[in-house]
Every structure is written in structure tokens, then in C-alpha cells.
Amino acid sequence: MTSTAAPAHLTASDRCDRCGARAYLRVVLPGGGELLFCAHHGRAHEPALRAADAEILDETAALTGTPPTAPEGER
Ligand SMILES: [Zn+2]
């Protein structure tokens, strides 16, 4: 029985609150609310959200399918 809210990863069913696109960022507000943003709106609102002391969880990398170990020497 675990009552702690583990940070669930975003899925394809999570949608941006602003435009309905697939959500890539989860924002936890100080008051306990939660917002989901696509990459575009996440970036757009990030300054204001940080100013409001919100917690921003960027899962862009996890959703784009980027391999955990990026090949080096390909610059
Ligand atoms: Zn959006």
C-alpha cells in the first residue's frame, strides 16, 4: 500500500492543456495543481512558471525515443 504519488511518466494520452498536442512537460504548481504542456507551450510558459515556483518536469528526452546512451563522436 503506497500512498506516495510517484511521478508517473507522460504517455501518448497526455495532452497539452493549451493546444491539445502531445504533452512533453508536466508542471506541478505550488498549490498542488498540475498542468501538461507540449514542448512549444512548455517553453513559452516556462519563465512564468518558474517565477511562480512551479516544478517543471521535462520529459522531452524520454518521449522522443532518444537512446539512453547517445553515441559519442558524432558532432
Ligand atoms: Zn501546446
PDB file of the backbone (N, CA, C, O) and the ligand in Angstrom, with CONECT records:
HET     ZN  A 101       1
ATOM      1  N   MET A   1       0.845  -1.191   0.000  1.00  0.00           N
ATOM      2  CA  MET A   1       0.000   0.000   0.000  1.00  0.00           C
ATOM      3  C   MET A   1       0.884   1.245   0.000  1.00  0.00           C
ATOM      4  O   MET A   1       1.443   1.623   1.030  1.00  0.00           O
ATOM      5  N   THR A   2       0.997   1.851  -1.120  1.00  0.00           N
ATOM      6  CA  THR A   2       1.816   3.049  -1.206  1.00  0.00           C
ATOM      7  C   THR A   2       0.938   4.244  -1.511  1.00  0.00           C
ATOM      8  O   THR A   2       0.238   4.273  -2.523  1.00  0.00           O
ATOM      9  N   SER A   3       0.977   5.216  -0.644  1.00  0.00           N
ATOM     10  CA  SER A   3       0.143   6.406  -0.838  1.00  0.00           C
ATOM     11  C   SER A   3       0.939   7.544  -1.461  1.00  0.00           C
ATOM     12  O   SER A   3       0.379   8.580  -1.818  1.00  0.00           O
ATOM     13  N   THR A   4       2.236   7.348  -1.588  1.00  0.00           N
ATOM     14  CA  THR A   4       3.049   8.401  -2.172  1.00  0.00           C
ATOM     15  C   THR A   4       2.804   8.478  -3.673  1.00  0.00           C
ATOM     16  O   THR A   4       2.792   7.465  -4.372  1.00  0.00           O
ATOM     17  N   ALA A   5       2.610   9.688  -4.146  1.00  0.00           N
ATOM     18  CA  ALA A   5       2.341   9.875  -5.567  1.00  0.00           C
ATOM     19  C   ALA A   5       3.647   9.830  -6.347  1.00  0.00           C
ATOM     20  O   ALA A   5       4.372  10.822  -6.433  1.00  0.00           O
ATOM     21  N   ALA A   6       3.926   8.694  -6.900  1.00  0.00           N
ATOM     22  CA  ALA A   6       5.136   8.573  -7.699  1.00  0.00           C
ATOM     23  C   ALA A   6       4.965   9.349  -9.000  1.00  0.00           C
ATOM     24  O   ALA A   6       3.892   9.320  -9.604  1.00  0.00           O
ATOM     25  N   PRO A   7       5.999  10.033  -9.427  1.00  0.00           N
ATOM     26  CA  PRO A   7       5.923  10.792 -10.665  1.00  0.00           C
ATOM     27  C   PRO A   7       5.745   9.879 -11.875  1.00  0.00           C
ATOM     28  O   PRO A   7       6.701   9.275 -12.362  1.00  0.00           O
ATOM     29  N   ALA A   8       4.524   9.792 -12.343  1.00  0.00           N
ATOM     30  CA  ALA A   8       4.263   8.934 -13.489  1.00  0.00           C
ATOM     31  C   ALA A   8       4.755   9.589 -14.764  1.00  0.00           C
ATOM     32  O   ALA A   8       4.669  10.805 -14.939  1.00  0.00           O
ATOM     33  N   HIS A   9       5.258   8.772 -15.627  1.00  0.00           N
ATOM     34  CA  HIS A   9       5.729   9.324 -16.890  1.00  0.00           C
ATOM     35  C   HIS A   9       4.559   9.675 -17.792  1.00  0.00           C
ATOM     36  O   HIS A   9       3.489   9.070 -17.731  1.00  0.00           O
ATOM     37  N   LEU A  10       4.796  10.653 -18.615  1.00  0.00           N
ATOM     38  CA  LEU A  10       3.762  11.058 -19.552  1.00  0.00           C
ATOM     39  C   LEU A  10       3.594   9.990 -20.618  1.00  0.00           C
ATOM     40  O   LEU A  10       4.539   9.300 -20.999  1.00  0.00           O
ATOM     41  N   THR A  11       2.367   9.879 -21.082  1.00  0.00           N
ATOM     42  CA  THR A  11       2.096   8.913 -22.137  1.00  0.00           C
ATOM     43  C   THR A  11       1.485   9.632 -23.337  1.00  0.00           C
ATOM     44  O   THR A  11       1.269  10.844 -23.305  1.00  0.00           O
ATOM     45  N   ALA A  12       1.218   8.895 -24.359  1.00  0.00           N
ATOM     46  CA  ALA A  12       0.659   9.483 -25.574  1.00  0.00           C
ATOM     47  C   ALA A  12      -0.731  10.047 -25.333  1.00  0.00           C
ATOM     48  O   ALA A  12      -1.220  10.865 -26.112  1.00  0.00           O
ATOM     49  N   SER A  13      -1.370   9.607 -24.247  1.00  0.00           N
ATOM     50  CA  SER A  13      -2.719  10.086 -23.956  1.00  0.00           C
ATOM     51  C   SER A  13      -2.705  11.395 -23.183  1.00  0.00           C
ATOM     52  O   SER A  13      -3.749  12.014 -22.978  1.00  0.00           O
ATOM     53  N   ASP A  14      -1.521  11.814 -22.754  1.00  0.00           N
ATOM     54  CA  ASP A  14      -1.409  13.092 -22.056  1.00  0.00           C
ATOM     55  C   ASP A  14      -1.310  14.203 -23.084  1.00  0.00           C
ATOM     56  O   ASP A  14      -0.483  14.166 -23.995  1.00  0.00           O
ATOM     57  N   ARG A  15      -2.177  15.194 -22.914  1.00  0.00           N
ATOM     58  CA  ARG A  15      -2.260  16.250 -23.924  1.00  0.00           C
ATOM     59  C   ARG A  15      -1.983  17.618 -23.335  1.00  0.00           C
ATOM     60  O   ARG A  15      -2.263  17.883 -22.166  1.00  0.00           O
ATOM     61  N   CYS A  16      -1.426  18.485 -24.174  1.00  0.00           N
ATOM     62  CA  CYS A  16      -1.155  19.856 -23.773  1.00  0.00           C
ATOM     63  C   CYS A  16      -2.458  20.546 -23.397  1.00  0.00           C
ATOM     64  O   CYS A  16      -3.460  20.431 -24.103  1.00  0.00           O
ATOM     65  N   ASP A  17      -2.434  21.267 -22.274  1.00  0.00           N
ATOM     66  CA  ASP A  17      -3.630  21.965 -21.815  1.00  0.00           C
ATOM     67  C   ASP A  17      -3.975  23.150 -22.700  1.00  0.00           C
ATOM     68  O   ASP A  17      -5.087  23.672 -22.640  1.00  0.00           O
ATOM     69  N   ARG A  18      -3.044  23.564 -23.504  1.00  0.00           N
ATOM     70  CA  ARG A  18      -3.270  24.758 -24.307  1.00  0.00           C
ATOM     71  C   ARG A  18      -3.715  24.426 -25.731  1.00  0.00           C
ATOM     72  O   ARG A  18      -4.612  25.079 -26.265  1.00  0.00           O
ATOM     73  N   CYS A  19      -3.109  23.439 -26.337  1.00  0.00           N
ATOM     74  CA  CYS A  19      -3.394  23.211 -27.753  1.00  0.00           C
ATOM     75  C   CYS A  19      -3.796  21.763 -28.050  1.00  0.00           C
ATOM     76  O   CYS A  19      -4.184  21.450 -29.175  1.00  0.00           O
ATOM     77  N   GLY A  20      -3.707  20.888 -27.059  1.00  0.00           N
ATOM     78  CA  GLY A  20      -4.150  19.518 -27.280  1.00  0.00           C
ATOM     79  C   GLY A  20      -3.121  18.624 -27.934  1.00  0.00           C
ATOM     80  O   GLY A  20      -3.391  17.455 -28.211  1.00  0.00           O
ATOM     81  N   ALA A  21      -1.938  19.169 -28.183  1.00  0.00           N
ATOM     82  CA  ALA A  21      -0.878  18.337 -28.734  1.00  0.00           C
ATOM     83  C   ALA A  21      -0.343  17.402 -27.651  1.00  0.00           C
ATOM     84  O   ALA A  21      -0.658  17.559 -26.471  1.00  0.00           O
ATOM     85  N   ARG A  22       0.445  16.458 -28.053  1.00  0.00           N
ATOM     86  CA  ARG A  22       1.001  15.527 -27.077  1.00  0.00           C
ATOM     87  C   ARG A  22       1.853  16.275 -26.052  1.00  0.00           C
ATOM     88  O   ARG A  22       2.684  17.113 -26.402  1.00  0.00           O
ATOM     89  N   ALA A  23       1.626  15.951 -24.781  1.00  0.00           N
ATOM     90  CA  ALA A  23       2.315  16.663 -23.711  1.00  0.00           C
ATOM     91  C   ALA A  23       3.719  16.132 -23.525  1.00  0.00           C
ATOM     92  O   ALA A  23       3.952  14.924 -23.527  1.00  0.00           O
ATOM     93  N   TYR A  24       4.653  17.058 -23.362  1.00  0.00           N
ATOM     94  CA  TYR A  24       6.044  16.684 -23.140  1.00  0.00           C
ATOM     95  C   TYR A  24       6.563  17.204 -21.804  1.00  0.00           C
ATOM     96  O   TYR A  24       7.617  16.779 -21.331  1.00  0.00           O
ATOM     97  N   LEU A  25       5.820  18.123 -21.202  1.00  0.00           N
ATOM     98  CA  LEU A  25       6.262  18.672 -19.930  1.00  0.00           C
ATOM     99  C   LEU A  25       5.120  18.626 -18.919  1.00  0.00           C
ATOM    100  O   LEU A  25       3.982  18.987 -19.220  1.00  0.00           O
ATOM    101  N   ARG A  26       5.452  18.178 -17.727  1.00  0.00           N
ATOM    102  CA  ARG A  26       4.482  18.175 -16.643  1.00  0.00           C
ATOM    103  C   ARG A  26       4.868  19.272 -15.663  1.00  0.00           C
ATOM    104  O   ARG A  26       6.018  19.364 -15.234  1.00  0.00           O
ATOM    105  N   VAL A  27       3.900  20.093 -15.318  1.00  0.00           N
ATOM    106  CA  VAL A  27       4.155  21.202 -14.403  1.00  0.00           C
ATOM    107  C   VAL A  27       3.321  21.007 -13.145  1.00  0.00           C
ATOM    108  O   VAL A  27       2.096  20.896 -13.203  1.00  0.00           O
ATOM    109  N   VAL A  28       4.004  20.968 -12.013  1.00  0.00           N
ATOM    110  CA  VAL A  28       3.316  20.840 -10.738  1.00  0.00           C
ATOM    111  C   VAL A  28       3.334  22.194 -10.052  1.00  0.00           C
ATOM    112  O   VAL A  28       4.393  22.725  -9.718  1.00  0.00           O
ATOM    113  N   LEU A  29       2.156  22.738  -9.851  1.00  0.00           N
ATOM    114  CA  LEU A  29       2.042  24.058  -9.251  1.00  0.00           C
ATOM    115  C   LEU A  29       2.208  23.964  -7.738  1.00  0.00           C
ATOM    116  O   LEU A  29       1.917  22.930  -7.138  1.00  0.00           O
ATOM    117  N   PRO A  30       2.683  25.059  -7.122  1.00  0.00           N
ATOM    118  CA  PRO A  30       2.878  25.073  -5.660  1.00  0.00           C
ATOM    119  C   PRO A  30       1.592  24.739  -4.917  1.00  0.00           C
ATOM    120  O   PRO A  30       1.638  24.147  -3.839  1.00  0.00           O
ATOM    121  N   GLY A  31       0.454  25.107  -5.477  1.00  0.00           N
ATOM    122  CA  GLY A  31      -0.821  24.853  -4.820  1.00  0.00           C
ATOM    123  C   GLY A  31      -1.292  23.416  -4.965  1.00  0.00           C
ATOM    124  O   GLY A  31      -2.288  23.025  -4.355  1.00  0.00           O
ATOM    125  N   GLY A  32      -0.588  22.626  -5.766  1.00  0.00           N
ATOM    126  CA  GLY A  32      -0.944  21.227  -5.914  1.00  0.00           C
ATOM    127  C   GLY A  32      -1.550  20.905  -7.257  1.00  0.00           C
ATOM    128  O   GLY A  32      -1.763  19.736  -7.578  1.00  0.00           O
ATOM    129  N   GLY A  33      -1.831  21.921  -8.047  1.00  0.00           N
ATOM    130  CA  GLY A  33      -2.393  21.679  -9.369  1.00  0.00           C
ATOM    131  C   GLY A  33      -1.350  21.128 -10.315  1.00  0.00           C
ATOM    132  O   GLY A  33      -0.151  21.190 -10.043  1.00  0.00           O
ATOM    133  N   GLU A  34      -1.811  20.593 -11.416  1.00  0.00           N
ATOM    134  CA  GLU A  34      -0.891  20.026 -12.394  1.00  0.00           C
ATOM    135  C   GLU A  34      -1.295  20.458 -13.791  1.00  0.00           C
ATOM    136  O   GLU A  34      -2.472  20.451 -14.151  1.00  0.00           O
ATOM    137  N   LEU A  35      -0.301  20.831 -14.561  1.00  0.00           N
ATOM    138  CA  LEU A  35      -0.550  21.244 -15.936  1.00  0.00           C
ATOM    139  C   LEU A  35       0.317  20.414 -16.866  1.00  0.00           C
ATOM    140  O   LEU A  35       1.413  19.983 -16.507  1.00  0.00           O
ATOM    141  N   LEU A  36      -0.195  20.202 -18.062  1.00  0.00           N
ATOM    142  CA  LEU A  36       0.582  19.493 -19.066  1.00  0.00           C
ATOM    143  C   LEU A  36       0.761  20.408 -20.265  1.00  0.00           C
ATOM    144  O   LEU A  36      -0.176  21.075 -20.703  1.00  0.00           O
ATOM    145  N   PHE A  37       1.965  20.429 -20.779  1.00  0.00           N
ATOM    146  CA  PHE A  37       2.248  21.278 -21.930  1.00  0.00           C
ATOM    147  C   PHE A  37       3.010  20.495 -22.982  1.00  0.00           C
ATOM    148  O   PHE A  37       3.798  19.601 -22.672  1.00  0.00           O
ATOM    149  N   CYS A  38       2.758  20.849 -24.223  1.00  0.00           N
ATOM    150  CA  CYS A  38       3.599  20.326 -25.298  1.00  0.00           C
ATOM    151  C   CYS A  38       4.949  21.045 -25.216  1.00  0.00           C
ATOM    152  O   CYS A  38       5.112  21.967 -24.418  1.00  0.00           O
ATOM    153  N   ALA A  39       5.885  20.639 -26.013  1.00  0.00           N
ATOM    154  CA  ALA A  39       7.214  21.246 -25.961  1.00  0.00           C
ATOM    155  C   ALA A  39       7.128  22.742 -26.233  1.00  0.00           C
ATOM    156  O   ALA A  39       7.787  23.543 -25.571  1.00  0.00           O
ATOM    157  N   HIS A  40       6.307  23.109 -27.217  1.00  0.00           N
ATOM    158  CA  HIS A  40       6.201  24.510 -27.600  1.00  0.00           C
ATOM    159  C   HIS A  40       5.656  25.359 -26.452  1.00  0.00           C
ATOM    160  O   HIS A  40       6.266  26.359 -26.073  1.00  0.00           O
ATOM    161  N   HIS A  41       4.517  24.963 -25.906  1.00  0.00           N
ATOM    162  CA  HIS A  41       3.910  25.757 -24.842  1.00  0.00           C
ATOM    163  C   HIS A  41       4.678  25.632 -23.537  1.00  0.00           C
ATOM    164  O   HIS A  41       4.661  26.549 -22.716  1.00  0.00           O
ATOM    165  N   GLY A  42       5.341  24.520 -23.343  1.00  0.00           N
ATOM    166  CA  GLY A  42       6.171  24.385 -22.152  1.00  0.00           C
ATOM    167  C   GLY A  42       7.276  25.421 -22.159  1.00  0.00           C
ATOM    168  O   GLY A  42       7.552  26.065 -21.148  1.00  0.00           O
ATOM    169  N   ARG A  43       7.895  25.569 -23.300  1.00  0.00           N
ATOM    170  CA  ARG A  43       8.965  26.568 -23.413  1.00  0.00           C
ATOM    171  C   ARG A  43       8.384  27.969 -23.254  1.00  0.00           C
ATOM    172  O   ARG A  43       8.976  28.831 -22.605  1.00  0.00           O
ATOM    173  N   ALA A  44       7.232  28.178 -23.848  1.00  0.00           N
ATOM    174  CA  ALA A  44       6.626  29.509 -23.847  1.00  0.00           C
ATOM    175  C   ALA A  44       6.256  29.956 -22.438  1.00  0.00           C
ATOM    176  O   ALA A  44       6.373  31.134 -22.102  1.00  0.00           O
ATOM    177  N   HIS A  45       5.812  29.012 -21.620  1.00  0.00           N
ATOM    178  CA  HIS A  45       5.328  29.367 -20.290  1.00  0.00           C
ATOM    179  C   HIS A  45       6.368  29.130 -19.204  1.00  0.00           C
ATOM    180  O   HIS A  45       6.138  29.449 -18.037  1.00  0.00           O
ATOM    181  N   GLU A  46       7.507  28.571 -19.586  1.00  0.00           N
ATOM    182  CA  GLU A  46       8.486  28.199 -18.574  1.00  0.00           C
ATOM    183  C   GLU A  46       8.919  29.361 -17.675  1.00  0.00           C
ATOM    184  O   GLU A  46       8.956  29.196 -16.456  1.00  0.00           O
ATOM    185  N   PRO A  47       9.244  30.520 -18.230  1.00  0.00           N
ATOM    186  CA  PRO A  47       9.675  31.636 -17.360  1.00  0.00           C
ATOM    187  C   PRO A  47       8.623  31.994 -16.318  1.00  0.00           C
ATOM    188  O   PRO A  47       8.947  32.195 -15.148  1.00  0.00           O
ATOM    189  N   ALA A  48       7.372  32.074 -16.738  1.00  0.00           N
ATOM    190  CA  ALA A  48       6.303  32.445 -15.806  1.00  0.00           C
ATOM    191  C   ALA A  48       6.092  31.358 -14.769  1.00  0.00           C
ATOM    192  O   ALA A  48       5.824  31.640 -13.602  1.00  0.00           O
ATOM    193  N   LEU A  49       6.216  30.111 -15.206  1.00  0.00           N
ATOM    194  CA  LEU A  49       6.001  29.005 -14.280  1.00  0.00           C
ATOM    195  C   LEU A  49       7.108  28.947 -13.241  1.00  0.00           C
ATOM    196  O   LEU A  49       6.857  28.686 -12.064  1.00  0.00           O
ATOM    197  N   ARG A  50       8.320  29.189 -13.681  1.00  0.00           N
ATOM    198  CA  ARG A  50       9.439  29.190 -12.731  1.00  0.00           C
ATOM    199  C   ARG A  50       9.286  30.354 -11.761  1.00  0.00           C
ATOM    200  O   ARG A  50       9.599  30.228 -10.577  1.00  0.00           O
ATOM    201  N   ALA A  51       8.812  31.468 -12.258  1.00  0.00           N
ATOM    202  CA  ALA A  51       8.589  32.636 -11.395  1.00  0.00           C
ATOM    203  C   ALA A  51       7.535  32.329 -10.348  1.00  0.00           C
ATOM    204  O   ALA A  51       7.560  32.877  -9.247  1.00  0.00           O
ATOM    205  N   ALA A  52       6.601  31.441 -10.704  1.00  0.00           N
ATOM    206  CA  ALA A  52       5.529  31.066  -9.775  1.00  0.00           C
ATOM    207  C   ALA A  52       5.961  29.915  -8.871  1.00  0.00           C
ATOM    208  O   ALA A  52       5.156  29.376  -8.111  1.00  0.00           O
ATOM    209  N   ASP A  53       7.246  29.540  -8.958  1.00  0.00           N
ATOM    210  CA  ASP A  53       7.792  28.480  -8.115  1.00  0.00           C
ATOM    211  C   ASP A  53       7.157  27.127  -8.422  1.00  0.00           C
ATOM    212  O   ASP A  53       6.997  26.294  -7.530  1.00  0.00           O
ATOM    213  N   ALA A  54       6.800  26.914  -9.669  1.00  0.00           N
ATOM    214  CA  ALA A  54       6.238  25.631 -10.067  1.00  0.00           C
ATOM    215  C   ALA A  54       7.360  24.654 -10.385  1.00  0.00           C
ATOM    216  O   ALA A  54       8.464  25.046 -10.764  1.00  0.00           O
ATOM    217  N   GLU A  55       7.055  23.394 -10.224  1.00  0.00           N
ATOM    218  CA  GLU A  55       8.039  22.358 -10.538  1.00  0.00           C
ATOM    219  C   GLU A  55       7.802  21.876 -11.959  1.00  0.00           C
ATOM    220  O   GLU A  55       6.703  21.435 -12.298  1.00  0.00           O
ATOM    221  N   ILE A  56       8.827  21.961 -12.783  1.00  0.00           N
ATOM    222  CA  ILE A  56       8.685  21.596 -14.184  1.00  0.00           C
ATOM    223  C   ILE A  56       9.443  20.304 -14.465  1.00  0.00           C
ATOM    224  O   ILE A  56      10.658  20.226 -14.283  1.00  0.00           O
ATOM    225  N   LEU A  57       8.712  19.306 -14.906  1.00  0.00           N
ATOM    226  CA  LEU A  57       9.332  18.030 -15.228  1.00  0.00           C
ATOM    227  C   LEU A  57       9.370  17.886 -16.744  1.00  0.00           C
ATOM    228  O   LEU A  57       8.346  17.674 -17.393  1.00  0.00           O
ATOM    229  N   ASP A  58      10.549  18.004 -17.279  1.00  0.00           N
ATOM    230  CA  ASP A  58      10.723  17.947 -18.728  1.00  0.00           C
ATOM    231  C   ASP A  58      10.983  16.511 -19.151  1.00  0.00           C
ATOM    232  O   ASP A  58      12.033  15.942 -18.855  1.00  0.00           O
ATOM    233  N   GLU A  59      10.022  15.941 -19.841  1.00  0.00           N
ATOM    234  CA  GLU A  59      10.177  14.557 -20.292  1.00  0.00           C
ATOM    235  C   GLU A  59      10.358  14.502 -21.801  1.00  0.00           C
ATOM    236  O   GLU A  59      10.074  13.491 -22.444  1.00  0.00           O
ATOM    237  N   THR A  60      10.832  15.596 -22.341  1.00  0.00           N
ATOM    238  CA  THR A  60      11.025  15.651 -23.782  1.00  0.00           C
ATOM    239  C   THR A  60      11.948  14.541 -24.256  1.00  0.00           C
ATOM    240  O   THR A  60      11.665  13.867 -25.246  1.00  0.00           O
ATOM    241  N   ALA A  61      13.043  14.355 -23.552  1.00  0.00           N
ATOM    242  CA  ALA A  61      14.026  13.358 -23.960  1.00  0.00           C
ATOM    243  C   ALA A  61      13.446  11.949 -23.882  1.00  0.00           C
ATOM    244  O   ALA A  61      13.738  11.099 -24.723  1.00  0.00           O
ATOM    245  N   ALA A  62      12.620  11.711 -22.858  1.00  0.00           N
ATOM    246  CA  ALA A  62      12.080  10.369 -22.660  1.00  0.00           C
ATOM    247  C   ALA A  62      11.071  10.015 -23.742  1.00  0.00           C
ATOM    248  O   ALA A  62      10.882   8.842 -24.063  1.00  0.00           O
ATOM    249  N   LEU A  63      10.432  11.017 -24.296  1.00  0.00           N
ATOM    250  CA  LEU A  63       9.362  10.757 -25.252  1.00  0.00           C
ATOM    251  C   LEU A  63       9.844  10.715 -26.692  1.00  0.00           C
ATOM    252  O   LEU A  63       9.177  10.143 -27.553  1.00  0.00           O
ATOM    253  N   THR A  64      10.969  11.301 -26.955  1.00  0.00           N
ATOM    254  CA  THR A  64      11.430  11.346 -28.328  1.00  0.00           C
ATOM    255  C   THR A  64      12.142  10.057 -28.734  1.00  0.00           C
ATOM    256  O   THR A  64      12.541   9.895 -29.887  1.00  0.00           O
ATOM    257  N   GLY A  65      12.295   9.147 -27.779  1.00  0.00           N
ATOM    258  CA  GLY A  65      12.912   7.877 -28.108  1.00  0.00           C
ATOM    259  C   GLY A  65      14.407   7.957 -28.225  1.00  0.00           C
ATOM    260  O   GLY A  65      15.042   7.096 -28.835  1.00  0.00           O
ATOM    261  N   THR A  66      14.973   8.994 -27.638  1.00  0.00           N
ATOM    262  CA  THR A  66      16.419   9.121 -27.667  1.00  0.00           C
ATOM    263  C   THR A  66      17.064   8.002 -26.851  1.00  0.00           C
ATOM    264  O   THR A  66      16.712   7.816 -25.686  1.00  0.00           O
ATOM    265  N   PRO A  67      17.981   7.269 -27.424  1.00  0.00           N
ATOM    266  CA  PRO A  67      18.643   6.202 -26.687  1.00  0.00           C
ATOM    267  C   PRO A  67      19.358   6.758 -25.462  1.00  0.00           C
ATOM    268  O   PRO A  67      19.947   7.838 -25.523  1.00  0.00           O
ATOM    269  N   PRO A  68      19.309   6.026 -24.350  1.00  0.00           N
ATOM    270  CA  PRO A  68      19.936   6.492 -23.109  1.00  0.00           C
ATOM    271  C   PRO A  68      21.415   6.757 -23.271  1.00  0.00           C
ATOM    272  O   PRO A  68      21.973   7.645 -22.627  1.00  0.00           O
ATOM    273  N   THR A  69      22.035   5.999 -24.119  1.00  0.00           N
ATOM    274  CA  THR A  69      23.450   6.227 -24.353  1.00  0.00           C
ATOM    275  C   THR A  69      23.643   6.751 -25.762  1.00  0.00           C
ATOM    276  O   THR A  69      23.711   5.987 -26.725  1.00  0.00           O
ATOM    277  N   ALA A  70      23.729   8.063 -25.864  1.00  0.00           N
ATOM    278  CA  ALA A  70      23.910   8.679 -27.166  1.00  0.00           C
ATOM    279  C   ALA A  70      25.313   8.396 -27.688  1.00  0.00           C
ATOM    280  O   ALA A  70      26.290   8.500 -26.946  1.00  0.00           O
ATOM    281  N   PRO A  71      25.408   8.047 -28.933  1.00  0.00           N
ATOM    282  CA  PRO A  71      26.741   7.769 -29.490  1.00  0.00           C
ATOM    283  C   PRO A  71      27.617   9.012 -29.462  1.00  0.00           C
ATOM    284  O   PRO A  71      27.192  10.099 -29.852  1.00  0.00           O
ATOM    285  N   GLU A  72      28.806   8.839 -29.010  1.00  0.00           N
ATOM    286  CA  GLU A  72      29.720   9.988 -28.947  1.00  0.00           C
ATOM    287  C   GLU A  72      30.564  10.047 -30.203  1.00  0.00           C
ATOM    288  O   GLU A  72      30.718   9.068 -30.933  1.00  0.00           O
ATOM    289  N   GLY A  73      31.098  11.219 -30.423  1.00  0.00           N
ATOM    290  CA  GLY A  73      31.958  11.389 -31.583  1.00  0.00           C
ATOM    291  C   GLY A  73      31.177  11.643 -32.860  1.00  0.00           C
ATOM    292  O   GLY A  73      31.728  11.551 -33.957  1.00  0.00           O
ATOM    293  N   GLU A  74      29.882  11.968 -32.722  1.00  0.00           N
ATOM    294  CA  GLU A  74      29.084  12.287 -33.915  1.00  0.00           C
ATOM    295  C   GLU A  74      28.686  13.750 -33.877  1.00  0.00           C
ATOM    296  O   GLU A  74      27.499  14.075 -33.869  1.00  0.00           O
ATOM    297  N   ARG A  75      29.657  14.619 -33.855  1.00  0.00           N
ATOM    298  CA  ARG A  75      29.339  16.021 -33.793  1.00  0.00           C
ATOM    299  C   ARG A  75      29.612  16.663 -35.137  1.00  0.00           C
ATOM    300  O   ARG A  75      29.405  17.865 -35.301  1.00  0.00           O
TER     301      ARG A  75
HETATM  302 ZN    ZN A 101       0.675  23.171 -26.695  1.00  0.00          ZN2+
END
